[in-house]
Amino acid sequence: MIAGELSTGALVVFGLIGVALVLFVSELIPNDVTAIGIIVALAALPMTGVSQREAISGFANTATITIVAMYMLSAGIQATGLVQRLGFSLAKFTDGSETRALAATIGTTGPIAGFINNTPVVAIFVPMISDLAEKTGISPSKLLLPLSYAAILGGTLTLIGTSTNLLASEFAVDLLDREPIGMFEFSLLGVVVLAVGLAYLMTVGRWLTPARIPVDADLVEEFDLEDHLAHVRVGADSPAVGSTVDDLEAGTEADVRVLQLRRGGNQDGRSEANETETERVLEYSDGDRGERSRVDFGAEAERGPEPGPEHEPELEATAREERLQRDGETEPRTRDLEAARSGTEQLRDQRQPRPLHHPDGETFTAVETDQRIREDDVLTVHGTLQAVNRFVEDRGLWQLVRASVTEETFDDAPSEDLLAKAVVPEESPFVGETLAETTLREFYRTTVLAIRREGELLRADLEETRLAAGDLLLVQTDSSAIEHFADSGDLVVIDDALDRLADADLETVAPLSPKTPIAIAIMAGVVGSAALGIAPIVIAALAGVFCMIVTGCLSTADAYDAVSWNIVFLLAGVIPLGVALETTGGSQFIAAALVSTGDVLPLVLVLLLFTVVTGLLANVITPVATVVLMIPVAVDAATSLGASPFSFLLAVTFASATSFMTPVGYQTNLMVYGPGGYEFTDFLKVGGPLQLLLAVVTTVGIVQIWGL
């Protein structure tokens, strides 16, 4: 019966919404591209009731312009260095205490996020918090999820806290025929929500948050790369002698990357220990293919006798492992090999292991060096067991099977390269590009060794892998590349930031800009003028951008780079969708269905229902899209129930701004997903109770402050 009351236009709009929801959830195409498609569809289909001018009206919407300006203002504040200083100061406050570390993390992030965009705040704090966790001896997983949640909670403090607040203010003008929402009009409720949320994170949330990443975890172990990193030695008869690293990689079809070149202290490249010792090399045949592989036990391990019967179990296990890998086995069978090796361990002569390189030797980063490879050089390589075996065969090398590669292999080397983790932020230009297309290795001297994505670990065929927002990369990089990424924001690198602070002057590591007082004064002027009603928030924000640029606090290029244009296009696309929903009567249809619950539920529980439904929807699609779709419905429902439309509007606003249950519900959740090693269910386990708690708190707070 109700379905028959729907107009053809409403059915078409519901169809568009259904397609949009599927695309938003599946992300088959980027969300901003989906939004552009919505604009085209609304303009092309006359039954939607949206004219061509209305279809593109989202670009001229006051909320859209304000959000663009706020992105720029946030960049100006970020350039002052104040946020970086604050992050570094956390280490001094915590003094090794887990409780203090958690309190400092969430107690700092929340209030800051009320005034500047929370995405750059989290981007700055993720490396700091990861190091802070290591210094306090706790898992970074225990701090990173609360970091994201605190940043989300802070967005409820002021009108400029999130883009959804600004959208709600625009809807208040259009649908309620009232003035825009004031800068601090709902701050009292925001403070209550923040306080309750922080208390939850310090107690129940602290208990529920898992420690996914072990304390002091070696990065090689964390990314399960033990079987994908190896040392190989260059023999006297190797065709690699005299070539460069680039030549060596180009001369083989094996998917192997050379990471380091280690060389002894003597002129000919041979260490003193090697002058007096003879390499013991075990050769074995693959009976099925007649291929030979070489394994060097003597280079790193104790010297043993000539291979004899005691080595047969080891050789058989090694050959079997190689055959399994070449035949497509996905799980390397290393236990047989390890058992065979342990069985022959006692037969080896107990001599001191010879180091990989002479104490006075050199280590070169492979992507930077043009050194010619010499006999006895040791190369650290990255590739699957099968690829390394093929590489060893192709280039006449010796694999040092008893020399494991760890994080210290890079950190303790004389060269400047190190292992670090890096997050791909949503606005990174690398999103959607294959690893080869990013030229990270060639241009930025950064080699990606593994990618962690939504609980999946990618370690092979990386060059053809397309990067996605939220990917966690394990990279071999150096300090100059880290500084570049910190300035550009292309990657959020998690390195020993606090260690660098300890070794350097604070003014050098986190300098304050000479323009800091001016930038702070401009931001205060924007907030103050909007709060006092001197100027609308959109005009105040644009005036602030103008002042920051003309005073030199922010360059024009940095201002444009600071804007997340994908969010702007998303806004511009979904705003006319809300117009179509209202014009065709679709919002009234949904409202009628929800209003019918008022026959069996008290009015306050209907308000709670709107809060819960909105929160669930915001976790699946973007909060922006949720506000656009739900506020017209909420206002129509309130009118039908004889309730306060503004109260229902606020319920939708707060619910959409606090989405904790999925990593895709809010972009800060996505930013900590990889670095924290979280599983999808972790967000449900920790964020679910928090969202339900805040739905109740928000509903009660609205009733107490604004009434029904």
C-alpha positions in Angstrom: 0.0 0.0 0.0 2.7 2.4 1.0 4.8 1.3 -2.0 1.9 2.4 -4.3 2.1 5.9 -2.9 5.7 6.3 -4.3 6.0 8.3 -7.4 8.1 7.1 -10.4 10.7 9.8 -9.6 11.0 8.5 -6.0 11.5 5.0 -7.3 14.2 6.2 -9.6 16.0 8.1 -6.8 15.8 5.0 -4.6 17.3 3.0 -7.4 20.2 5.5 -7.7 20.7 5.5 -3.9 20.8 1.7 -4.0 23.4 1.6 -6.7 25.4 4.3 -4.9 25.3 2.4 -1.6 26.6 -0.7 -3.4 29.5 1.3 -5.0 30.2 3.1 -1.7 30.5 -0.2 0.2 32.3 -2.3 -2.5 34.5 0.6 -3.6 34.6 -0.9 -7.1 35.3 2.7 -8.2 36.4 5.5 -5.9 33.7 7.2 -3.9 34.3 10.6 -5.5 33.9 9.0 -9.0 30.6 7.5 -7.8 29.5 10.9 -6.7 30.2 12.4 -10.2 28.1 9.6 -11.7 25.3 10.6 -9.3 25.5 14.2 -10.6 25.3 13.0 -14.2 22.4 10.6 -13.5 20.4 13.2 -11.7 20.8 15.7 -14.5 20.1 13.2 -17.3 17.0 11.7 -15.8 14.1 14.2 -15.8 11.9 12.2 -13.4 14.3 12.9 -10.5 13.0 16.4 -10.4 16.5 17.8 -10.3 17.5 20.4 -12.9 20.9 20.6 -14.4 21.7 23.7 -12.3 20.5 21.9 -9.1 22.6 18.8 -10.1 25.8 20.8 -9.8 24.6 23.0 -6.9 26.8 21.0 -4.5 29.9 22.7 -5.8 28.4 26.1 -4.8 27.0 24.8 -1.5 28.0 26.9 1.6 29.1 23.7 3.4 31.4 22.6 0.5 33.1 26.0 0.3 33.5 26.1 4.1 35.1 22.7 4.1 37.6 23.7 1.4 38.5 26.7 3.4 38.9 24.7 6.6 41.2 22.3 4.9 43.4 25.2 4.0 43.3 26.8 7.5 44.2 23.4 9.0 47.3 23.3 6.7 48.3 26.7 7.9 48.1 25.7 11.6 49.9 22.4 10.8 52.8 24.4 9.2 53.4 26.3 12.5 54.9 23.1 14.0 52.7 23.4 17.1 51.1 20.0 16.6 54.4 18.3 16.0 55.8 19.9 19.2 52.9 18.6 21.1 53.3 15.1 19.8 57.0 15.1 20.8 56.1 16.4 24.3 54.0 13.3 25.0 57.1 11.2 25.5 58.2 13.3 28.5 54.8 13.2 30.1 54.3 9.5 29.9 57.5 8.5 31.6 57.2 4.9 30.7 53.6 4.5 32.0 51.0 2.8 29.9 48.2 4.6 31.6 49.8 8.0 31.1 50.6 7.1 27.5 46.9 6.3 26.8 45.7 9.3 28.7 48.1 11.6 26.9 47.2 10.2 23.5 43.4 10.6 23.7 43.4 13.6 26.0 45.5 15.6 23.5 44.0 14.4 20.2 40.4 15.0 21.1 40.5 18.7 21.9 42.8 19.4 18.9 40.4 17.7 16.5 37.6 20.1 17.6 39.4 23.0 15.8 41.5 21.6 13.0 40.9 18.7 10.6 41.5 15.5 12.4 43.1 13.6 9.5 46.4 15.5 9.5 46.4 15.4 13.3 46.2 11.6 13.2 48.8 11.5 10.4 51.3 13.4 12.6 50.5 11.4 15.7 50.6 7.9 14.3 54.5 7.8 14.1 54.7 9.5 17.5 52.3 7.1 19.2 54.0 4.1 17.6 57.3 5.1 19.0 55.7 6.1 22.3 54.3 2.6 22.6 57.8 1.1 22.1 59.3 3.4 24.7 56.6 2.5 27.3 56.9 -1.2 26.5 53.3 -1.7 25.3 51.9 -2.8 22.0 51.2 0.1 19.6 47.8 -1.6 18.9 46.8 -0.5 22.4 47.2 3.2 21.6 46.4 3.6 17.9 42.8 2.6 17.9 42.1 5.0 20.8 44.0 7.7 18.9 41.6 7.4 16.0 38.5 7.2 18.2 39.6 10.3 20.2 40.1 12.3 17.0 36.5 11.3 15.9 35.1 12.3 19.3 36.8 15.7 19.1 34.9 16.5 15.9 31.7 16.9 18.0 33.1 19.8 20.0 32.5 22.7 17.5 30.8 23.5 14.3 34.1 23.2 12.4 35.0 19.9 14.0 33.9 17.8 11.0 32.4 18.3 7.6 29.1 16.7 8.7 28.6 19.4 11.2 28.9 22.0 8.5 26.5 20.1 6.3 24.0 19.9 9.2 24.2 23.7 9.6 23.4 24.2 5.9 20.4 21.8 6.3 19.2 23.7 9.3 19.0 26.9 7.2 17.3 25.2 4.2 14.9 22.9 6.0 14.2 24.6 9.3 14.2 28.2 8.2 16.5 29.3 11.0 20.0 30.8 11.3 23.0 28.6 10.7 24.2 26.5 13.7 26.5 28.6 15.9 30.2 27.8 16.4 29.6 26.5 19.9 25.9 25.9 19.9 26.2 22.2 20.5 29.5 22.2 22.3 28.0 21.4 25.7 26.8 18.1 24.3 30.1 17.6 22.5 32.0 18.0 25.7 29.8 15.4 27.4 30.2 13.0 24.4 34.0 13.5 24.4 34.2 13.0 28.2 32.1 9.8 28.1 34.1 8.5 25.1 37.5 9.1 26.7 36.3 7.5 30.0 35.3 4.4 28.0 38.6 4.3 26.2 40.5 4.5 29.5 38.5 1.7 31.1 36.4 -0.8 29.1 37.9 0.1 25.7 41.4 -0.3 27.2 40.5 -3.8 28.2 38.8 -4.7 24.9 41.5 -3.2 22.6 43.8 -6.1 21.5 47.6 -6.1 21.5 47.9 -7.3 17.9 51.5 -6.2 17.4 54.0 -7.7 19.9 56.1 -5.2 22.0 59.4 -4.6 20.3 58.4 -6.7 17.3 61.1 -7.1 14.8 59.8 -5.7 11.5 60.9 -8.7 9.5 59.0 -11.0 11.9 56.0 -8.7 12.0 55.6 -8.9 8.2 56.6 -12.6 8.2 59.5 -12.0 5.8 61.9 -14.5 7.2 61.5 -16.6 4.0 61.6 -13.6 1.7 64.9 -12.1 2.7 68.3 -13.7 2.3 72.1 -13.1 2.1 74.0 -14.3 -0.9 77.8 -14.2 -1.4 79.5 -13.5 -4.7 81.9 -16.2 -5.7 85.1 -15.8 -7.7 83.7 -17.3 -10.8 80.3 -15.5 -10.6 79.3 -13.5 -13.7 78.1 -10.9 -11.3 81.7 -9.8 -10.6 82.3 -6.4 -12.3 78.7 -5.5 -12.8 76.5 -3.0 -11.0 73.5 -3.9 -8.9 71.2 -2.6 -11.7 73.1 -4.9 -14.2 72.7 -7.8 -11.8 69.0 -7.4 -11.4 68.5 -6.8 -15.1 70.5 -10.0 -16.0 68.0 -12.4 -14.4 64.3 -13.2 -14.8 63.9 -14.0 -11.2 61.7 -11.5 -9.3 64.4 -10.5 -6.8 65.5 -7.1 -5.5 69.0 -6.4 -4.2 68.7 -4.3 -1.0 72.2 -4.0 0.3 75.8 -4.6 -0.8 78.2 -5.5 2.0 82.0 -5.5 1.5 85.0 -6.4 3.6 87.8 -4.1 4.5 90.6 -5.3 2.2 91.3 -3.9 -1.2 90.1 -6.9 -3.0 86.9 -7.1 -1.1 87.8 -10.3 0.9 87.7 -10.2 4.7 90.7 -11.3 6.7 88.8 -14.3 7.9 88.2 -15.4 4.3 92.0 -15.2 3.5 92.6 -18.3 5.6 89.4 -20.3 5.2 88.0 -22.3 2.3 84.3 -22.0 1.6 82.3 -25.2 2.1 79.7 -25.4 -0.6 77.0 -28.0 -0.8 75.5 -28.7 -4.2 72.4 -30.8 -4.8 70.4 -31.8 -7.9 66.7 -31.6 -8.5 66.1 -35.0 -9.9 63.0 -33.9 -11.7 64.6 -31.1 -13.6 68.3 -31.7 -13.5 68.9 -28.3 -12.0 71.6 -27.5 -9.4 71.4 -25.1 -6.5 74.2 -24.0 -4.2 74.0 -23.5 -0.4 76.9 -22.0 1.5 77.0 -23.3 5.1 80.6 -22.1 5.7 80.3 -18.4 5.3 78.3 -17.6 8.4 78.3 -20.9 10.3 80.9 -23.0 12.0 83.3 -24.8 9.6 82.4 -28.4 9.2 83.9 -31.4 7.5 83.4 -32.2 3.8 79.8 -33.1 3.1 79.1 -36.7 4.0 76.3 -39.0 5.0 75.5 -36.8 7.9 74.3 -34.1 5.5 72.0 -36.3 3.5 68.8 -35.5 5.6 69.5 -31.7 5.3 70.2 -31.9 1.5 67.1 -34.0 0.9 64.9 -31.6 2.9 66.4 -28.6 1.1 65.9 -30.1 -2.3 62.3 -31.1 -1.4 61.6 -27.6 -0.2 62.8 -26.1 -3.5 60.7 -28.6 -5.5 57.6 -27.7 -3.5 58.1 -24.1 -4.1 58.7 -24.5 -7.9 55.6 -26.7 -8.2 53.4 -24.0 -6.7 53.2 -24.8 -3.0 51.9 -21.6 -1.3 53.2 -22.5 2.1 57.0 -23.1 2.4 57.9 -26.3 4.1 60.6 -25.1 6.3 60.2 -27.3 9.3 61.7 -30.4 7.6 64.7 -28.4 6.6 65.1 -26.9 10.1 64.8 -30.3 11.7 67.5 -31.7 9.3 69.8 -28.9 10.1 69.4 -29.2 13.8 70.2 -32.9 13.5 73.6 -32.1 12.0 74.4 -29.2 14.2 76.3 -31.2 16.7 78.6 -32.6 13.9 79.8 -29.1 13.0 83.1 -27.8 14.3 82.3 -25.3 17.1 84.2 -22.2 15.7 83.2 -18.6 16.0 80.9 -17.5 13.1 82.5 -15.3 10.6 80.8 -11.9 10.3 79.0 -10.9 7.1 81.4 -8.1 6.6 84.7 -6.9 8.1 84.5 -4.5 11.0 86.2 -1.9 8.9 84.1 -2.8 5.8 81.4 -0.9 4.0 77.7 -1.3 3.4 76.0 0.3 0.4 72.3 0.8 -0.2 71.6 -1.0 -3.5 69.3 1.6 -5.1 71.9 4.3 -4.5 75.2 2.7 -5.3 77.1 2.4 -8.6 79.7 0.3 -7.1 81.0 -2.6 -9.2 80.4 -5.9 -7.5 83.5 -7.8 -6.3 84.3 -11.3 -5.3 83.2 -12.1 -1.8 80.7 -9.2 -1.6 77.6 -10.2 0.4 74.2 -9.1 -1.1 71.0 -8.8 0.9 68.2 -9.7 -1.4 64.4 -9.8 -1.3 62.3 -12.4 -3.0 60.4 -15.7 -2.6 62.4 -18.9 -1.8 61.9 -20.0 -5.4 63.0 -16.6 -6.9 66.1 -16.5 -4.7 67.1 -20.0 -5.7 66.7 -19.1 -9.4 68.6 -15.9 -8.8 71.5 -17.8 -7.2 71.6 -20.2 -10.1 71.4 -17.5 -12.8 74.2 -15.4 -11.4 76.5 -18.0 -9.9 76.0 -16.9 -6.3 76.1 -18.7 -2.9 73.1 -18.5 -0.6 74.1 -18.1 3.1 71.3 -20.1 4.6 72.4 -19.7 8.2 72.7 -15.9 8.1 69.2 -14.6 8.9 68.1 -11.1 7.9 66.5 -9.1 10.6 65.6 -5.4 11.2 69.1 -5.0 12.7 70.6 -6.0 9.4 69.6 -2.6 8.1 69.6 -0.5 11.3 73.1 -1.5 12.4 74.7 -1.2 9.0 77.1 1.7 8.3 74.8 2.8 5.4 71.9 5.2 6.0 69.1 2.8 4.9 66.7 1.5 7.5 63.4 -0.5 7.6 60.3 1.5 8.4 56.5 1.2 8.2 54.5 3.6 6.0 50.8 4.2 5.7 49.2 5.3 2.4 46.9 8.1 3.3 43.6 8.6 1.5 44.8 11.8 -0.3 48.1 10.2 -1.5 48.9 10.5 -5.2 50.0 6.8 -5.1 46.4 5.6 -4.4 45.3 3.5 -7.4 48.8 3.3 -8.9 50.7 0.1 -9.2 53.9 -0.1 -7.2 55.9 0.1 -10.4 54.0 3.3 -11.5 54.8 5.1 -8.2 58.6 4.9 -9.0 59.2 4.7 -5.3 62.3 2.7 -5.8 63.8 4.6 -8.7 62.9 8.2 -7.7 62.5 8.1 -3.9 65.1 5.3 -3.2 62.4 3.5 -1.3 61.8 -0.3 -1.8 58.5 -1.8 -0.7 59.1 -5.3 0.8 55.6 -6.1 1.9 52.1 -4.7 2.0 49.5 -5.3 4.8 46.0 -4.7 3.6 42.8 -5.4 5.6 44.5 -8.3 7.4 46.0 -9.7 4.2 49.8 -9.8 3.8 51.2 -9.3 0.3 54.8 -10.2 -0.2 55.2 -11.4 -3.8 54.4 -9.8 -7.2 54.4 -6.4 -5.6 55.3 -4.4 -8.6 51.9 -5.0 -10.2 49.9 -4.4 -7.0 47.8 -1.3 -6.9 48.1 0.7 -3.7 45.0 1.5 -1.8 44.3 4.0 1.0 45.1 2.5 4.4 47.8 0.1 3.0 50.6 -0.4 5.4 53.9 -0.8 3.6 57.2 -2.2 5.0 59.9 -0.2 3.2 63.6 0.0 3.0 64.3 3.7 2.9 66.5 6.5 4.3 66.2 9.7 6.2 66.1 12.0 3.2 63.1 10.1 1.8 61.4 10.1 5.2 61.8 13.9 5.3 60.3 14.2 1.8 57.3 12.1 2.7 56.8 14.0 5.9 56.7 17.3 3.9 54.6 16.0 1.0 52.2 13.8 2.9 52.4 11.2 0.2 53.2 8.5 2.8 53.0 8.6 6.6 56.3 7.0 7.6 56.5 5.4 11.0 60.2 5.5 12.0 62.1 6.2 15.2 60.8 9.8 15.5 61.3 10.0 19.2 64.9 8.7 18.9 65.6 11.3 16.3 64.3 13.9 18.8 66.5 12.6 21.5 69.6 12.9 19.2 68.7 16.3 17.8 67.7 19.8 19.0 64.0 20.3 19.3 64.2 23.4 17.2 65.8 21.3 14.4 63.4 18.4 14.5 60.1 20.3 15.2 60.9 23.9 14.6 58.2 26.6 15.2 57.5 28.8 12.2 58.3 32.5 12.6 54.7 33.0 11.3 53.2 30.9 14.2 51.8 33.9 16.2 50.2 35.3 13.0 48.6 31.9 12.0 47.3 31.3 15.5 45.8 34.9 15.6 44.1 34.3 12.2 42.6 31.0 13.3 41.4 32.6 16.5 39.8 35.4 14.4 38.0 33.0 12.2 36.6 31.1 15.2 35.8 34.2 17.2 34.0 36.1 14.3 31.9 33.1 13.5 31.1 32.5 17.2 30.1 36.1 17.8 28.0 36.3 14.7 30.2 39.0 13.1 30.4 37.0 9.9 29.0 33.7 8.6 31.4 30.8 9.0 32.0 30.5 5.2 33.0 34.2 4.9 35.1 34.0 8.1 36.9 30.9 6.8 37.6 32.4 3.4 38.9 35.6 5.0 41.2 33.4 7.2 42.6 31.7 4.1 43.1 35.1 2.4 45.0 36.4 5.5 47.2 33.3 5.8 48.3 33.5 2.2 49.0 37.2 2.0 50.9 37.1 5.3 53.0 34.2 4.1 51.7 31.7 6.7 50.6 29.5 3.8 51.6 29.3 0.2 49.1 29.1 -2.6 50.4 25.7 -3.7 50.2 24.3 -0.1 46.7 25.7 0.3 45.4 23.8 -2.8 47.4 20.7 -1.9 45.9 20.6 1.6 42.3 20.1 0.2 41.1 16.5 0.0 39.4 17.1 -3.4 37.9 13.6 -3.3 35.9 14.7 -0.3 34.8 17.9 -2.1 33.6 15.9 -5.1 31.8 13.5 -2.8 30.0 16.3 -1.1 29.1 17.9 -4.5 27.7 14.6 -5.6 25.6 13.5 -2.6 24.1 17.0 -1.8 21.9 17.0 -5.0 20.9 13.4 -4.2 19.4 14.7 -1.0 17.6 17.4 -3.0 16.1 14.7 -5.2 15.1 12.6 -2.3 13.2 15.6 -0.9 11.7 16.7 -4.2 10.3 13.3 -5.2 8.8 12.5 -1.8 11.3 9.8 -1.0 12.4 11.2 2.3 8.7 11.5 3.4 8.2 7.9 2.5 11.1 6.7 4.7 10.0 9.1 7.4 6.5 7.7 7.4 7.9 4.2 7.8 10.0 5.3 10.8 7.2 7.4 12.2 5.0 4.3 12.4 7.3 3.1 15.2 5.9 5.9 17.3 2.7 3.9 17.7 4.6 1.4 19.8 7.6 3.4 21.1 7.8 6.5 23.2 9.1 9.6 21.4 12.5 9.4 23.1 13.0 5.9 21.8 12.1 7.0 18.3 14.9 9.6 18.6 17.2 6.9 19.9 16.2 4.7 16.9 17.2 7.5 14.5 20.5 7.8 16.3 21.3 4.1 16.1 20.2 3.7 12.4 22.2 6.7 11.4 25.3 5.5 13.2 25.0 2.0 11.5 24.6 3.6 8.1 27.6 5.9 8.6 29.8 2.9 9.3 28.9 1.4 6.0 28.9 4.4 3.7 30.6 7.8 4.3 29.3 10.0 7.2 28.8 12.8 4.6 26.5 10.6 2.5 24.7 9.6 5.7 24.0 13.1 6.8 22.7 14.1 3.3 20.3 11.1 3.2 19.1 11.0 6.8 18.6 14.7 7.9 15.7 15.3 5.5 14.1 12.0 6.7 14.7 13.0 10.3 13.2 16.5 9.9 10.1 15.0 8.1 9.7 12.4 10.8 9.9 15.0 13.6 7.3 17.1 11.9 4.9 14.2 11.5 5.4 13.3 15.2 5.0 16.8 16.4 8.5 16.7 17.8 11.4 19.2 17.5 13.0 19.0 14.1 16.2 20.6 15.4 16.6 17.8 18.0 16.2 15.1 15.4 18.7 17.0 13.1 21.2 17.0 15.9 20.7 13.3 16.6 21.6 12.5 13.0 24.5 15.0 13.1 26.1 13.4 16.2 25.4 9.9 15.1 27.0 10.3 11.6 30.1 12.1 13.2 30.8 9.2 15.5 31.3 6.0 13.5 33.5 3.5 15.2 32.5 0.1 14.1 34.3 -0.4 10.9 37.8 0.7 9.5 36.1 2.3 6.5 33.5 4.3 8.5 35.9 7.1 9.1 39.2 7.8 7.4 41.2 8.0 10.6 40.1 4.4 11.4 41.6 3.5 8.0 44.9 5.2 8.9 45.5 3.2 12.0 44.1 -0.1 10.6 47.5 -1.3 9.2 49.9 0.2 11.7 47.9 -1.4 14.6 47.8 -4.7 12.9 44.0 -4.8 13.6 41.4 -7.2 12.3 38.1 -6.0 11.0 36.3 -7.5 14.0 38.5 -5.4 16.4 36.5 -2.3 15.3 33.3 -4.1 16.0 34.5 -5.4 19.4 35.8 -2.1 20.6 33.7 0.4 18.6 30.4 -1.4 18.9 29.8 -0.9 22.6 31.2 2.7 22.3 28.7 3.6 19.6 25.8 2.1 21.5 26.8 4.0 24.6 27.2 7.3 22.8 23.8 6.8 21.1 22.2 6.7 24.5 24.3 9.6 25.8 23.5 11.7 22.7 19.8 11.0 22.9 19.5 11.8 26.6 21.7 14.9 26.2 19.5 16.2 23.3 16.3 15.7 25.3 17.8 17.4 28.4 19.3 20.4 26.5 16.9 21.0 23.6 13.9 18.9 24.5 11.5 17.0 22.2 
